Amino acid sequence: MKRYLLIFSLLFLFTQCKQETKKTTEKKPAKSTVKYAKGFDIISENGAKKLVIKKAFQSSHEYFSYTLSDKTNLTKKEIKVPVEKMVVTSTTHVPMLELLNAENTIVGFPHTKYVSSKRTRNRIDKGFIVELGLEQDMNTEKLIDIEPELVVGFALHPNTKLYQNIKKTGIPVIFNGDWLEETPLGRAEWIKFFGALYGKEKEADSIFNNIEKEYLKAKEIAKNSAKQPTILSGSMFKDVWNVPAGESFIATFYNDANLNYLWKDTKGTGSLPLSFESVLEKGQHADFWFNCGLYATKEQLTTANIHYKEFDAFTNNKIFSIGHNKGETGGLIYFELSPVRPDLVLKDLIKITHPNLLPEYKLTFYKEVE
Protein backbone atom coordinates (compact mmCIF):
# COMPACT_ATOMS: atom_id res chain seq x y z
CA MET A 1 0.00 0.00 0.00
CA LYS A 2 2.82 2.40 0.90
CA ARG A 3 4.44 1.56 -2.42
CA TYR A 4 1.31 2.54 -4.38
CA LEU A 5 1.01 5.77 -2.43
CA LEU A 6 4.63 6.62 -3.23
CA ILE A 7 4.13 5.95 -6.94
CA PHE A 8 0.92 8.02 -6.98
CA SER A 9 2.67 10.91 -5.21
CA LEU A 10 5.56 10.87 -7.67
CA LEU A 11 3.18 10.82 -10.66
CA PHE A 12 1.20 13.73 -9.20
CA LEU A 13 4.34 15.80 -8.62
CA PHE A 14 5.62 15.02 -12.14
CA THR A 15 2.30 16.05 -13.68
CA GLN A 16 2.24 19.29 -11.70
CA CYS A 17 5.82 20.16 -12.72
CA LYS A 18 4.99 19.46 -16.35
CA GLN A 19 1.93 21.74 -16.16
CA GLU A 20 3.95 24.52 -14.49
CA THR A 21 6.67 24.24 -17.13
CA LYS A 22 4.05 24.45 -19.85
CA LYS A 23 2.57 27.57 -18.24
CA THR A 24 5.88 29.39 -18.05
CA THR A 25 6.92 28.59 -21.64
CA GLU A 26 3.51 29.12 -23.18
CA LYS A 27 3.37 32.26 -25.33
CA LYS A 28 0.97 34.99 -24.39
CA PRO A 29 -1.57 35.65 -27.13
CA ALA A 30 -0.75 38.59 -29.41
CA LYS A 31 -2.96 41.61 -28.87
CA SER A 32 -3.77 44.15 -31.57
CA THR A 33 -5.27 47.65 -31.35
CA VAL A 34 -5.85 48.03 -35.12
CA LYS A 35 -9.51 47.95 -36.10
CA TYR A 36 -9.98 49.04 -39.74
CA ALA A 37 -6.56 49.17 -41.43
CA LYS A 38 -5.47 46.05 -43.31
CA GLY A 39 -1.93 47.13 -44.13
CA PHE A 40 -0.30 47.22 -40.71
CA ASP A 41 -0.61 45.94 -37.18
CA ILE A 42 0.78 46.71 -33.74
CA ILE A 43 1.21 43.58 -31.68
CA SER A 44 2.19 43.09 -28.04
CA GLU A 45 3.65 39.63 -27.56
CA ASN A 46 5.60 38.25 -24.59
CA GLY A 47 6.48 41.72 -23.36
CA ALA A 48 7.72 42.88 -26.78
CA LYS A 49 5.95 45.36 -29.04
CA LYS A 50 6.07 44.81 -32.78
CA LEU A 51 5.12 46.98 -35.73
CA VAL A 52 4.06 44.72 -38.60
CA ILE A 53 3.67 46.09 -42.13
CA LYS A 54 1.34 43.73 -43.96
CA LYS A 55 0.93 45.66 -47.21
CA ALA A 56 3.43 48.30 -48.25
CA PHE A 57 3.23 47.90 -52.04
CA GLN A 58 0.64 47.14 -54.68
CA SER A 59 0.17 43.43 -55.43
CA SER A 60 2.54 42.47 -52.60
CA HIS A 61 1.81 40.15 -49.69
CA GLU A 62 5.22 40.35 -48.02
CA TYR A 63 5.20 41.10 -44.29
CA PHE A 64 7.80 43.27 -42.57
CA SER A 65 8.04 42.99 -38.78
CA TYR A 66 9.98 45.38 -36.54
CA THR A 67 10.51 45.16 -32.80
CA LEU A 68 10.15 48.55 -31.11
CA SER A 69 13.10 48.83 -28.75
CA ASP A 70 15.36 51.28 -26.92
CA LYS A 71 17.99 50.98 -29.65
CA THR A 72 18.20 50.35 -33.38
CA ASN A 73 19.63 47.05 -34.58
CA LEU A 74 19.11 46.46 -38.29
CA THR A 75 20.24 42.85 -38.10
CA LYS A 76 17.58 42.04 -35.53
CA LYS A 77 15.07 44.43 -37.15
CA GLU A 78 14.84 46.52 -34.00
CA ILE A 79 13.83 50.17 -34.24
CA LYS A 80 14.58 52.68 -31.51
CA VAL A 81 11.56 54.52 -30.14
CA PRO A 82 10.67 57.23 -29.61
CA VAL A 83 12.14 58.47 -32.90
CA GLU A 84 13.73 61.90 -32.52
CA LYS A 85 14.84 62.62 -36.12
CA MET A 86 12.69 61.38 -38.99
CA VAL A 87 12.41 61.78 -42.75
CA VAL A 88 8.91 61.29 -44.16
CA THR A 89 8.18 61.08 -47.87
CA SER A 90 4.46 61.74 -48.38
CA THR A 91 2.42 64.82 -47.51
CA THR A 92 -0.16 62.46 -45.95
CA HIS A 93 2.37 61.77 -43.17
CA VAL A 94 2.62 65.42 -42.15
CA PRO A 95 -0.87 65.95 -40.62
CA MET A 96 -0.53 62.71 -38.67
CA LEU A 97 2.70 63.92 -37.09
CA GLU A 98 1.15 67.30 -36.37
CA LEU A 99 -1.83 65.70 -34.64
CA LEU A 100 0.71 63.88 -32.44
CA ASN A 101 2.66 67.14 -31.90
CA ALA A 102 5.70 65.46 -33.44
CA GLU A 103 6.30 67.62 -36.53
CA ASN A 104 9.43 69.05 -34.89
CA THR A 105 11.08 65.64 -35.45
CA ILE A 106 10.89 65.97 -39.25
CA VAL A 107 14.39 66.82 -40.48
CA GLY A 108 13.99 66.17 -44.20
CA PHE A 109 11.32 65.87 -46.89
CA PRO A 110 11.36 65.34 -50.68
CA HIS A 111 9.80 68.18 -52.69
CA THR A 112 8.88 70.39 -49.74
CA LYS A 113 6.82 72.73 -51.93
CA TYR A 114 3.96 70.21 -51.82
CA VAL A 115 3.62 70.57 -48.03
CA SER A 116 0.67 72.85 -47.29
CA SER A 117 0.30 72.81 -43.52
CA LYS A 118 1.23 76.19 -42.03
CA ARG A 119 2.91 74.63 -39.00
CA THR A 120 5.25 72.47 -41.04
CA ARG A 121 5.74 75.10 -43.75
CA ASN A 122 6.99 77.44 -41.02
CA ARG A 123 9.64 74.87 -40.07
CA ILE A 124 10.59 74.44 -43.74
CA ASP A 125 10.96 78.20 -44.19
CA LYS A 126 13.18 78.41 -41.12
CA GLY A 127 15.48 75.70 -42.46
CA PHE A 128 14.63 73.03 -39.90
CA ILE A 129 13.45 70.67 -42.66
CA VAL A 130 15.90 70.00 -45.50
CA GLU A 131 14.72 69.78 -49.11
CA LEU A 132 15.74 66.33 -50.39
CA GLY A 133 14.68 66.55 -54.04
CA LEU A 134 12.17 64.32 -55.81
CA GLU A 135 10.58 61.59 -53.70
CA GLN A 136 11.82 58.71 -55.89
CA ASP A 137 15.20 60.33 -56.53
CA MET A 138 16.18 61.79 -53.17
CA ASN A 139 19.60 63.33 -52.59
CA THR A 140 21.19 60.62 -50.45
CA GLU A 141 24.19 62.81 -49.60
CA LYS A 142 21.91 65.39 -47.99
CA LEU A 143 19.99 62.58 -46.32
CA ILE A 144 23.16 61.18 -44.74
CA ASP A 145 24.21 64.68 -43.60
CA ILE A 146 21.05 65.25 -41.57
CA GLU A 147 21.45 61.83 -39.88
CA PRO A 148 17.81 60.74 -39.50
CA GLU A 149 17.11 57.85 -37.17
CA LEU A 150 14.42 56.59 -39.52
CA VAL A 151 13.07 57.11 -43.06
CA VAL A 152 9.37 56.43 -43.55
CA GLY A 153 9.19 55.51 -47.22
CA PHE A 154 6.52 55.45 -49.86
CA ALA A 155 7.02 53.39 -53.02
CA LEU A 156 5.03 51.60 -55.70
CA HIS A 157 7.34 48.59 -55.82
CA PRO A 158 9.46 46.75 -53.20
CA ASN A 159 12.71 46.80 -55.17
CA THR A 160 13.10 50.55 -55.31
CA LYS A 161 16.79 51.29 -55.86
CA LEU A 162 16.62 54.53 -53.86
CA TYR A 163 15.53 52.85 -50.64
CA GLN A 164 17.93 49.96 -51.12
CA ASN A 165 20.77 52.53 -51.26
CA ILE A 166 19.47 54.28 -48.14
CA LYS A 167 19.45 51.00 -46.22
CA LYS A 168 23.08 50.39 -47.24
CA THR A 169 24.06 53.58 -45.39
CA GLY A 170 22.74 52.08 -42.14
CA ILE A 171 19.63 54.29 -41.99
CA PRO A 172 16.51 52.19 -41.28
CA VAL A 173 13.61 52.41 -43.74
CA ILE A 174 10.01 51.48 -42.95
CA PHE A 175 7.41 51.64 -45.70
CA ASN A 176 4.05 53.27 -45.08
CA GLY A 177 1.12 51.89 -47.07
CA ASP A 178 -1.72 54.17 -45.94
CA TRP A 179 -2.55 54.97 -49.58
CA LEU A 180 -3.40 51.30 -50.24
CA GLU A 181 -6.20 51.11 -47.68
CA GLU A 182 -9.63 50.49 -49.16
CA THR A 183 -11.75 52.28 -46.55
CA PRO A 184 -11.66 55.89 -45.29
CA LEU A 185 -11.25 54.87 -41.64
CA GLY A 186 -8.59 52.33 -42.61
CA ARG A 187 -6.48 55.14 -44.05
CA ALA A 188 -6.97 57.36 -41.03
CA GLU A 189 -5.98 54.58 -38.65
CA TRP A 190 -2.37 54.79 -39.87
CA ILE A 191 -1.91 57.53 -37.30
CA LYS A 192 -1.42 54.58 -34.92
CA PHE A 193 1.60 53.55 -37.03
CA PHE A 194 3.24 56.87 -36.15
CA GLY A 195 1.96 56.68 -32.59
CA ALA A 196 3.92 53.45 -32.14
CA LEU A 197 7.12 55.00 -33.55
CA TYR A 198 6.90 57.93 -31.16
CA GLY A 199 5.81 56.04 -28.08
CA LYS A 200 2.50 57.92 -28.30
CA GLU A 201 0.11 55.04 -28.77
CA LYS A 202 -2.44 56.32 -26.25
CA GLU A 203 -2.50 59.73 -27.94
CA ALA A 204 -2.86 58.12 -31.39
CA ASP A 205 -5.67 55.85 -30.16
CA SER A 206 -7.50 58.82 -28.65
CA ILE A 207 -7.15 60.94 -31.80
CA PHE A 208 -8.33 58.11 -34.05
CA ASN A 209 -11.23 57.22 -31.76
CA ASN A 210 -12.48 60.80 -32.02
CA ILE A 211 -12.17 60.78 -35.83
CA GLU A 212 -14.01 57.45 -35.95
CA LYS A 213 -16.73 58.77 -33.65
CA GLU A 214 -17.26 61.88 -35.79
CA TYR A 215 -17.28 59.83 -39.00
CA LEU A 216 -19.84 57.31 -37.74
CA LYS A 217 -21.96 60.09 -36.27
CA ALA A 218 -22.05 61.88 -39.64
CA LYS A 219 -22.89 58.60 -41.37
CA GLU A 220 -25.90 58.15 -39.07
CA ILE A 221 -27.02 61.74 -39.68
CA ALA A 222 -26.93 61.16 -43.45
CA LYS A 223 -29.43 58.32 -43.07
CA ASN A 224 -32.04 60.86 -42.02
CA SER A 225 -32.41 62.00 -45.61
CA ALA A 226 -35.18 60.23 -47.50
CA LYS A 227 -33.66 61.30 -50.83
CA GLN A 228 -30.50 59.85 -52.35
CA PRO A 229 -29.10 62.29 -54.94
CA THR A 230 -27.40 60.64 -57.92
CA ILE A 231 -23.65 61.12 -58.18
CA LEU A 232 -21.23 61.38 -61.10
CA SER A 233 -17.54 61.25 -60.26
CA GLY A 234 -14.15 61.64 -61.93
CA SER A 235 -13.12 63.24 -65.23
CA MET A 236 -11.37 62.63 -68.53
CA PHE A 237 -7.65 62.03 -68.87
CA LYS A 238 -6.73 61.90 -72.55
CA ASP A 239 -9.37 59.54 -73.99
CA VAL A 240 -10.36 57.82 -70.74
CA TRP A 241 -12.81 58.81 -68.01
CA ASN A 242 -11.74 57.22 -64.75
CA VAL A 243 -14.58 56.68 -62.29
CA PRO A 244 -14.08 55.19 -58.80
CA ALA A 245 -14.93 51.49 -58.74
CA GLY A 246 -17.81 50.41 -56.53
CA GLU A 247 -15.60 48.90 -53.82
CA SER A 248 -13.18 51.85 -53.63
CA PHE A 249 -12.80 54.13 -50.63
CA ILE A 250 -14.31 56.99 -52.69
CA ALA A 251 -17.42 54.90 -53.35
CA THR A 252 -17.54 54.17 -49.61
CA PHE A 253 -17.66 57.91 -48.93
CA TYR A 254 -20.63 58.28 -51.32
CA ASN A 255 -22.44 55.34 -49.78
CA ASP A 256 -21.86 56.59 -46.22
CA ALA A 257 -23.15 60.03 -47.23
CA ASN A 258 -26.41 58.32 -48.33
CA LEU A 259 -25.84 59.08 -52.00
CA ASN A 260 -26.73 57.07 -55.09
CA TYR A 261 -23.37 56.67 -56.76
CA LEU A 262 -24.09 55.53 -60.32
CA TRP A 263 -21.22 53.00 -60.41
CA LYS A 264 -21.74 51.65 -56.89
CA ASP A 265 -22.44 48.10 -58.12
CA THR A 266 -19.19 47.70 -60.02
CA LYS A 267 -16.31 45.54 -58.77
CA GLY A 268 -12.84 46.70 -57.86
CA THR A 269 -11.14 49.02 -55.37
CA GLY A 270 -9.38 51.31 -57.85
CA SER A 271 -10.66 53.16 -60.91
CA LEU A 272 -12.74 52.04 -63.87
CA PRO A 273 -11.48 53.33 -67.26
CA LEU A 274 -14.54 54.26 -69.32
CA SER A 275 -15.28 56.09 -72.54
CA PHE A 276 -16.84 59.54 -72.48
CA GLU A 277 -19.89 58.20 -74.32
CA SER A 278 -20.61 55.52 -71.71
CA VAL A 279 -20.26 58.03 -68.85
CA LEU A 280 -22.54 60.51 -70.60
CA GLU A 281 -25.16 57.85 -71.23
CA LYS A 282 -25.26 56.86 -67.55
CA GLY A 283 -24.43 60.13 -65.81
CA GLN A 284 -25.88 62.88 -67.97
CA HIS A 285 -28.74 63.52 -65.55
CA ALA A 286 -26.81 63.02 -62.29
CA ASP A 287 -27.70 65.51 -59.56
CA PHE A 288 -24.09 66.20 -58.54
CA TRP A 289 -20.64 65.85 -60.06
CA PHE A 290 -17.69 65.42 -57.69
CA ASN A 291 -13.94 65.26 -58.28
CA CYS A 292 -13.94 66.76 -61.77
CA GLY A 293 -10.16 67.01 -61.77
CA LEU A 294 -8.48 70.16 -60.47
CA TYR A 295 -10.60 72.60 -62.46
CA ALA A 296 -11.85 75.64 -60.56
CA THR A 297 -14.17 77.14 -63.19
CA LYS A 298 -16.65 75.92 -65.79
CA GLU A 299 -14.63 77.77 -68.40
CA GLN A 300 -11.60 75.63 -67.55
CA LEU A 301 -13.77 72.52 -67.81
CA THR A 302 -15.10 73.34 -71.28
CA THR A 303 -11.63 74.35 -72.45
CA ALA A 304 -10.48 70.86 -71.49
CA ASN A 305 -13.53 69.21 -73.07
CA ILE A 306 -16.38 71.14 -74.66
CA HIS A 307 -18.72 68.17 -74.15
CA TYR A 308 -18.64 68.53 -70.34
CA LYS A 309 -21.44 71.07 -70.71
CA GLU A 310 -23.79 68.28 -71.81
CA PHE A 311 -24.16 67.12 -68.20
CA ASP A 312 -27.08 68.40 -66.10
CA ALA A 313 -24.72 68.98 -63.17
CA PHE A 314 -22.81 71.46 -65.36
CA THR A 315 -25.97 73.33 -66.35
CA ASN A 316 -27.35 73.33 -62.80
CA ASN A 317 -24.07 74.44 -61.14
CA LYS A 318 -23.73 71.24 -59.14
CA ILE A 319 -20.06 70.51 -59.80
CA PHE A 320 -17.69 70.42 -56.81
CA SER A 321 -13.91 70.33 -56.91
CA ILE A 322 -10.98 70.00 -54.50
CA GLY A 323 -8.82 72.17 -56.77
CA HIS A 324 -9.54 75.50 -55.05
CA ASN A 325 -8.11 74.73 -51.63
CA LYS A 326 -4.32 75.02 -51.86
CA GLY A 327 -1.42 75.79 -49.56
CA GLU A 328 0.74 78.86 -50.08
CA THR A 329 3.17 76.96 -52.31
CA GLY A 330 0.49 75.21 -54.38
CA GLY A 331 0.03 71.90 -52.58
CA LEU A 332 -3.53 70.60 -52.41
CA ILE A 333 -4.98 70.53 -48.89
CA TYR A 334 -7.24 67.60 -49.80
CA PHE A 335 -4.38 65.26 -50.73
CA GLU A 336 -2.50 66.13 -47.55
CA LEU A 337 -5.20 66.24 -44.90
CA SER A 338 -8.14 64.14 -46.08
CA PRO A 339 -6.57 60.69 -45.42
CA VAL A 340 -6.39 61.36 -41.68
CA ARG A 341 -9.65 63.37 -41.56
CA PRO A 342 -12.22 61.29 -43.47
CA ASP A 343 -14.85 62.64 -41.10
CA LEU A 344 -14.43 66.08 -42.69
CA VAL A 345 -14.65 64.65 -46.21
CA LEU A 346 -17.88 62.88 -45.30
CA LYS A 347 -19.31 66.02 -43.71
CA ASP A 348 -18.45 67.98 -46.86
CA LEU A 349 -20.38 65.52 -49.01
CA ILE A 350 -23.37 65.59 -46.65
CA LYS A 351 -23.34 69.39 -46.42
CA ILE A 352 -23.36 69.73 -50.22
CA THR A 353 -25.98 67.09 -50.97
CA HIS A 354 -28.13 67.20 -47.80
CA PRO A 355 -27.51 70.79 -46.61
CA ASN A 356 -30.29 70.77 -44.00
CA LEU A 357 -28.66 67.91 -42.08
CA LEU A 358 -25.53 69.88 -41.13
CA PRO A 359 -26.71 73.50 -40.99
CA GLU A 360 -23.75 74.83 -38.96
CA TYR A 361 -20.96 72.96 -40.75
CA LYS A 362 -18.59 74.86 -43.09
CA LEU A 363 -16.98 73.07 -46.05
CA THR A 364 -13.36 71.99 -45.56
CA PHE A 365 -12.18 70.57 -48.89
CA TYR A 366 -14.78 71.01 -51.62
CA LYS A 367 -15.93 74.15 -53.38
CA GLU A 368 -18.41 74.75 -56.17
CA VAL A 369 -16.95 75.07 -59.66
CA GLU A 370 -18.15 78.50 -60.80
C-alpha positions in Angstrom: 0.0 0.0 0.0 2.8 2.4 0.9 4.4 1.6 -2.4 1.3 2.5 -4.4 1.0 5.8 -2.4 4.6 6.6 -3.2 4.1 5.9 -6.9 0.9 8.0 -7.0 2.7 10.9 -5.2 5.6 10.9 -7.7 3.2 10.8 -10.7 1.2 13.7 -9.2 4.3 15.8 -8.6 5.6 15.0 -12.1 2.3 16.1 -13.7 2.2 19.3 -11.7 5.8 20.2 -12.7 5.0 19.5 -16.4 1.9 21.7 -16.2 4.0 24.5 -14.5 6.7 24.2 -17.1 4.1 24.4 -19.9 2.6 27.6 -18.2 5.9 29.4 -18.1 6.9 28.6 -21.6 3.5 29.1 -23.2 3.4 32.3 -25.3 1.0 35.0 -24.4 -1.6 35.7 -27.1 -0.8 38.6 -29.4 -3.0 41.6 -28.9 -3.8 44.2 -31.6 -5.3 47.7 -31.3 -5.8 48.0 -35.1 -9.5 47.9 -36.1 -10.0 49.0 -39.7 -6.6 49.2 -41.4 -5.5 46.1 -43.3 -1.9 47.1 -44.1 -0.3 47.2 -40.7 -0.6 45.9 -37.2 0.8 46.7 -33.7 1.2 43.6 -31.7 2.2 43.1 -28.0 3.6 39.6 -27.6 5.6 38.3 -24.6 6.5 41.7 -23.4 7.7 42.9 -26.8 5.9 45.4 -29.0 6.1 44.8 -32.8 5.1 47.0 -35.7 4.1 44.7 -38.6 3.7 46.1 -42.1 1.3 43.7 -44.0 0.9 45.7 -47.2 3.4 48.3 -48.3 3.2 47.9 -52.0 0.6 47.1 -54.7 0.2 43.4 -55.4 2.5 42.5 -52.6 1.8 40.1 -49.7 5.2 40.3 -48.0 5.2 41.1 -44.3 7.8 43.3 -42.6 8.0 43.0 -38.8 10.0 45.4 -36.5 10.5 45.2 -32.8 10.1 48.5 -31.1 13.1 48.8 -28.8 15.4 51.3 -26.9 18.0 51.0 -29.6 18.2 50.4 -33.4 19.6 47.1 -34.6 19.1 46.5 -38.3 20.2 42.8 -38.1 17.6 42.0 -35.5 15.1 44.4 -37.2 14.8 46.5 -34.0 13.8 50.2 -34.2 14.6 52.7 -31.5 11.6 54.5 -30.1 10.7 57.2 -29.6 12.1 58.5 -32.9 13.7 61.9 -32.5 14.8 62.6 -36.1 12.7 61.4 -39.0 12.4 61.8 -42.8 8.9 61.3 -44.2 8.2 61.1 -47.9 4.5 61.7 -48.4 2.4 64.8 -47.5 -0.2 62.5 -46.0 2.4 61.8 -43.2 2.6 65.4 -42.1 -0.9 66.0 -40.6 -0.5 62.7 -38.7 2.7 63.9 -37.1 1.1 67.3 -36.4 -1.8 65.7 -34.6 0.7 63.9 -32.4 2.7 67.1 -31.9 5.7 65.5 -33.4 6.3 67.6 -36.5 9.4 69.0 -34.9 11.1 65.6 -35.4 10.9 66.0 -39.2 14.4 66.8 -40.5 14.0 66.2 -44.2 11.3 65.9 -46.9 11.4 65.3 -50.7 9.8 68.2 -52.7 8.9 70.4 -49.7 6.8 72.7 -51.9 4.0 70.2 -51.8 3.6 70.6 -48.0 0.7 72.9 -47.3 0.3 72.8 -43.5 1.2 76.2 -42.0 2.9 74.6 -39.0 5.3 72.5 -41.0 5.7 75.1 -43.7 7.0 77.4 -41.0 9.6 74.9 -40.1 10.6 74.4 -43.7 11.0 78.2 -44.2 13.2 78.4 -41.1 15.5 75.7 -42.5 14.6 73.0 -39.9 13.4 70.7 -42.7 15.9 70.0 -45.5 14.7 69.8 -49.1 15.7 66.3 -50.4 14.7 66.5 -54.0 12.2 64.3 -55.8 10.6 61.6 -53.7 11.8 58.7 -55.9 15.2 60.3 -56.5 16.2 61.8 -53.2 19.6 63.3 -52.6 21.2 60.6 -50.5 24.2 62.8 -49.6 21.9 65.4 -48.0 20.0 62.6 -46.3 23.2 61.2 -44.7 24.2 64.7 -43.6 21.0 65.2 -41.6 21.4 61.8 -39.9 17.8 60.7 -39.5 17.1 57.9 -37.2 14.4 56.6 -39.5 13.1 57.1 -43.1 9.4 56.4 -43.6 9.2 55.5 -47.2 6.5 55.4 -49.9 7.0 53.4 -53.0 5.0 51.6 -55.7 7.3 48.6 -55.8 9.5 46.7 -53.2 12.7 46.8 -55.2 13.1 50.6 -55.3 16.8 51.3 -55.9 16.6 54.5 -53.9 15.5 52.9 -50.6 17.9 50.0 -51.1 20.8 52.5 -51.3 19.5 54.3 -48.1 19.4 51.0 -46.2 23.1 50.4 -47.2 24.1 53.6 -45.4 22.7 52.1 -42.1 19.6 54.3 -42.0 16.5 52.2 -41.3 13.6 52.4 -43.7 10.0 51.5 -43.0 7.4 51.6 -45.7 4.0 53.3 -45.1 1.1 51.9 -47.1 -1.7 54.2 -45.9 -2.6 55.0 -49.6 -3.4 51.3 -50.2 -6.2 51.1 -47.7 -9.6 50.5 -49.2 -11.8 52.3 -46.6 -11.7 55.9 -45.3 -11.3 54.9 -41.6 -8.6 52.3 -42.6 -6.5 55.1 -44.0 -7.0 57.4 -41.0 -6.0 54.6 -38.6 -2.4 54.8 -39.9 -1.9 57.5 -37.3 -1.4 54.6 -34.9 1.6 53.6 -37.0 3.2 56.9 -36.2 2.0 56.7 -32.6 3.9 53.4 -32.1 7.1 55.0 -33.5 6.9 57.9 -31.2 5.8 56.0 -28.1 2.5 57.9 -28.3 0.1 55.0 -28.8 -2.4 56.3 -26.3 -2.5 59.7 -27.9 -2.9 58.1 -31.4 -5.7 55.9 -30.2 -7.5 58.8 -28.6 -7.2 60.9 -31.8 -8.3 58.1 -34.1 -11.2 57.2 -31.8 -12.5 60.8 -32.0 -12.2 60.8 -35.8 -14.0 57.4 -36.0 -16.7 58.8 -33.6 -17.3 61.9 -35.8 -17.3 59.8 -39.0 -19.8 57.3 -37.7 -22.0 60.1 -36.3 -22.0 61.9 -39.6 -22.9 58.6 -41.4 -25.9 58.2 -39.1 -27.0 61.7 -39.7 -26.9 61.2 -43.5 -29.4 58.3 -43.1 -32.0 60.9 -42.0 -32.4 62.0 -45.6 -35.2 60.2 -47.5 -33.7 61.3 -50.8 -30.5 59.9 -52.4 -29.1 62.3 -54.9 -27.4 60.6 -57.9 -23.7 61.1 -58.2 -21.2 61.4 -61.1 -17.5 61.2 -60.3 -14.1 61.6 -61.9 -13.1 63.2 -65.2 -11.4 62.6 -68.5 -7.7 62.0 -68.9 -6.7 61.9 -72.5 -9.4 59.5 -74.0 -10.4 57.8 -70.7 -12.8 58.8 -68.0 -11.7 57.2 -64.7 -14.6 56.7 -62.3 -14.1 55.2 -58.8 -14.9 51.5 -58.7 -17.8 50.4 -56.5 -15.6 48.9 -53.8 -13.2 51.9 -53.6 -12.8 54.1 -50.6 -14.3 57.0 -52.7 -17.4 54.9 -53.4 -17.5 54.2 -49.6 -17.7 57.9 -48.9 -20.6 58.3 -51.3 -22.4 55.3 -49.8 -21.9 56.6 -46.2 -23.2 60.0 -47.2 -26.4 58.3 -48.3 -25.8 59.1 -52.0 -26.7 57.1 -55.1 -23.4 56.7 -56.8 -24.1 55.5 -60.3 -21.2 53.0 -60.4 -21.7 51.6 -56.9 -22.4 48.1 -58.1 -19.2 47.7 -60.0 -16.3 45.5 -58.8 -12.8 46.7 -57.9 -11.1 49.0 -55.4 -9.4 51.3 -57.8 -10.7 53.2 -60.9 -12.7 52.0 -63.9 -11.5 53.3 -67.3 -14.5 54.3 -69.3 -15.3 56.1 -72.5 -16.8 59.5 -72.5 -19.9 58.2 -74.3 -20.6 55.5 -71.7 -20.3 58.0 -68.8 -22.5 60.5 -70.6 -25.2 57.9 -71.2 -25.3 56.9 -67.6 -24.4 60.1 -65.8 -25.9 62.9 -68.0 -28.7 63.5 -65.5 -26.8 63.0 -62.3 -27.7 65.5 -59.6 -24.1 66.2 -58.5 -20.6 65.8 -60.1 -17.7 65.4 -57.7 -13.9 65.3 -58.3 -13.9 66.8 -61.8 -10.2 67.0 -61.8 -8.5 70.2 -60.5 -10.6 72.6 -62.5 -11.8 75.6 -60.6 -14.2 77.1 -63.2 -16.6 75.9 -65.8 -14.6 77.8 -68.4 -11.6 75.6 -67.5 -13.8 72.5 -67.8 -15.1 73.3 -71.3 -11.6 74.4 -72.4 -10.5 70.9 -71.5 -13.5 69.2 -73.1 -16.4 71.1 -74.7 -18.7 68.2 -74.2 -18.6 68.5 -70.3 -21.4 71.1 -70.7 -23.8 68.3 -71.8 -24.2 67.1 -68.2 -27.1 68.4 -66.1 -24.7 69.0 -63.2 -22.8 71.5 -65.4 -26.0 73.3 -66.4 -27.3 73.3 -62.8 -24.1 74.4 -61.1 -23.7 71.2 -59.1 -20.1 70.5 -59.8 -17.7 70.4 -56.8 -13.9 70.3 -56.9 -11.0 70.0 -54.5 -8.8 72.2 -56.8 -9.5 75.5 -55.0 -8.1 74.7 -51.6 -4.3 75.0 -51.9 -1.4 75.8 -49.6 0.7 78.9 -50.1 3.2 77.0 -52.3 0.5 75.2 -54.4 0.0 71.9 -52.6 -3.5 70.6 -52.4 -5.0 70.5 -48.9 -7.2 67.6 -49.8 -4.4 65.3 -50.7 -2.5 66.1 -47.6 -5.2 66.2 -44.9 -8.1 64.1 -46.1 -6.6 60.7 -45.4 -6.4 61.4 -41.7 -9.6 63.4 -41.6 -12.2 61.3 -43.5 -14.8 62.6 -41.1 -14.4 66.1 -42.7 -14.7 64.7 -46.2 -17.9 62.9 -45.3 -19.3 66.0 -43.7 -18.4 68.0 -46.9 -20.4 65.5 -49.0 -23.4 65.6 -46.7 -23.3 69.4 -46.4 -23.4 69.7 -50.2 -26.0 67.1 -51.0 -28.1 67.2 -47.8 -27.5 70.8 -46.6 -30.3 70.8 -44.0 -28.7 67.9 -42.1 -25.5 69.9 -41.1 -26.7 73.5 -41.0 -23.7 74.8 -39.0 -21.0 73.0 -40.7 -18.6 74.9 -43.1 -17.0 73.1 -46.1 -13.4 72.0 -45.6 -12.2 70.6 -48.9 -14.8 71.0 -51.6 -15.9 74.1 -53.4 -18.4 74.8 -56.2 -16.9 75.1 -59.7 -18.2 78.5 -60.8 
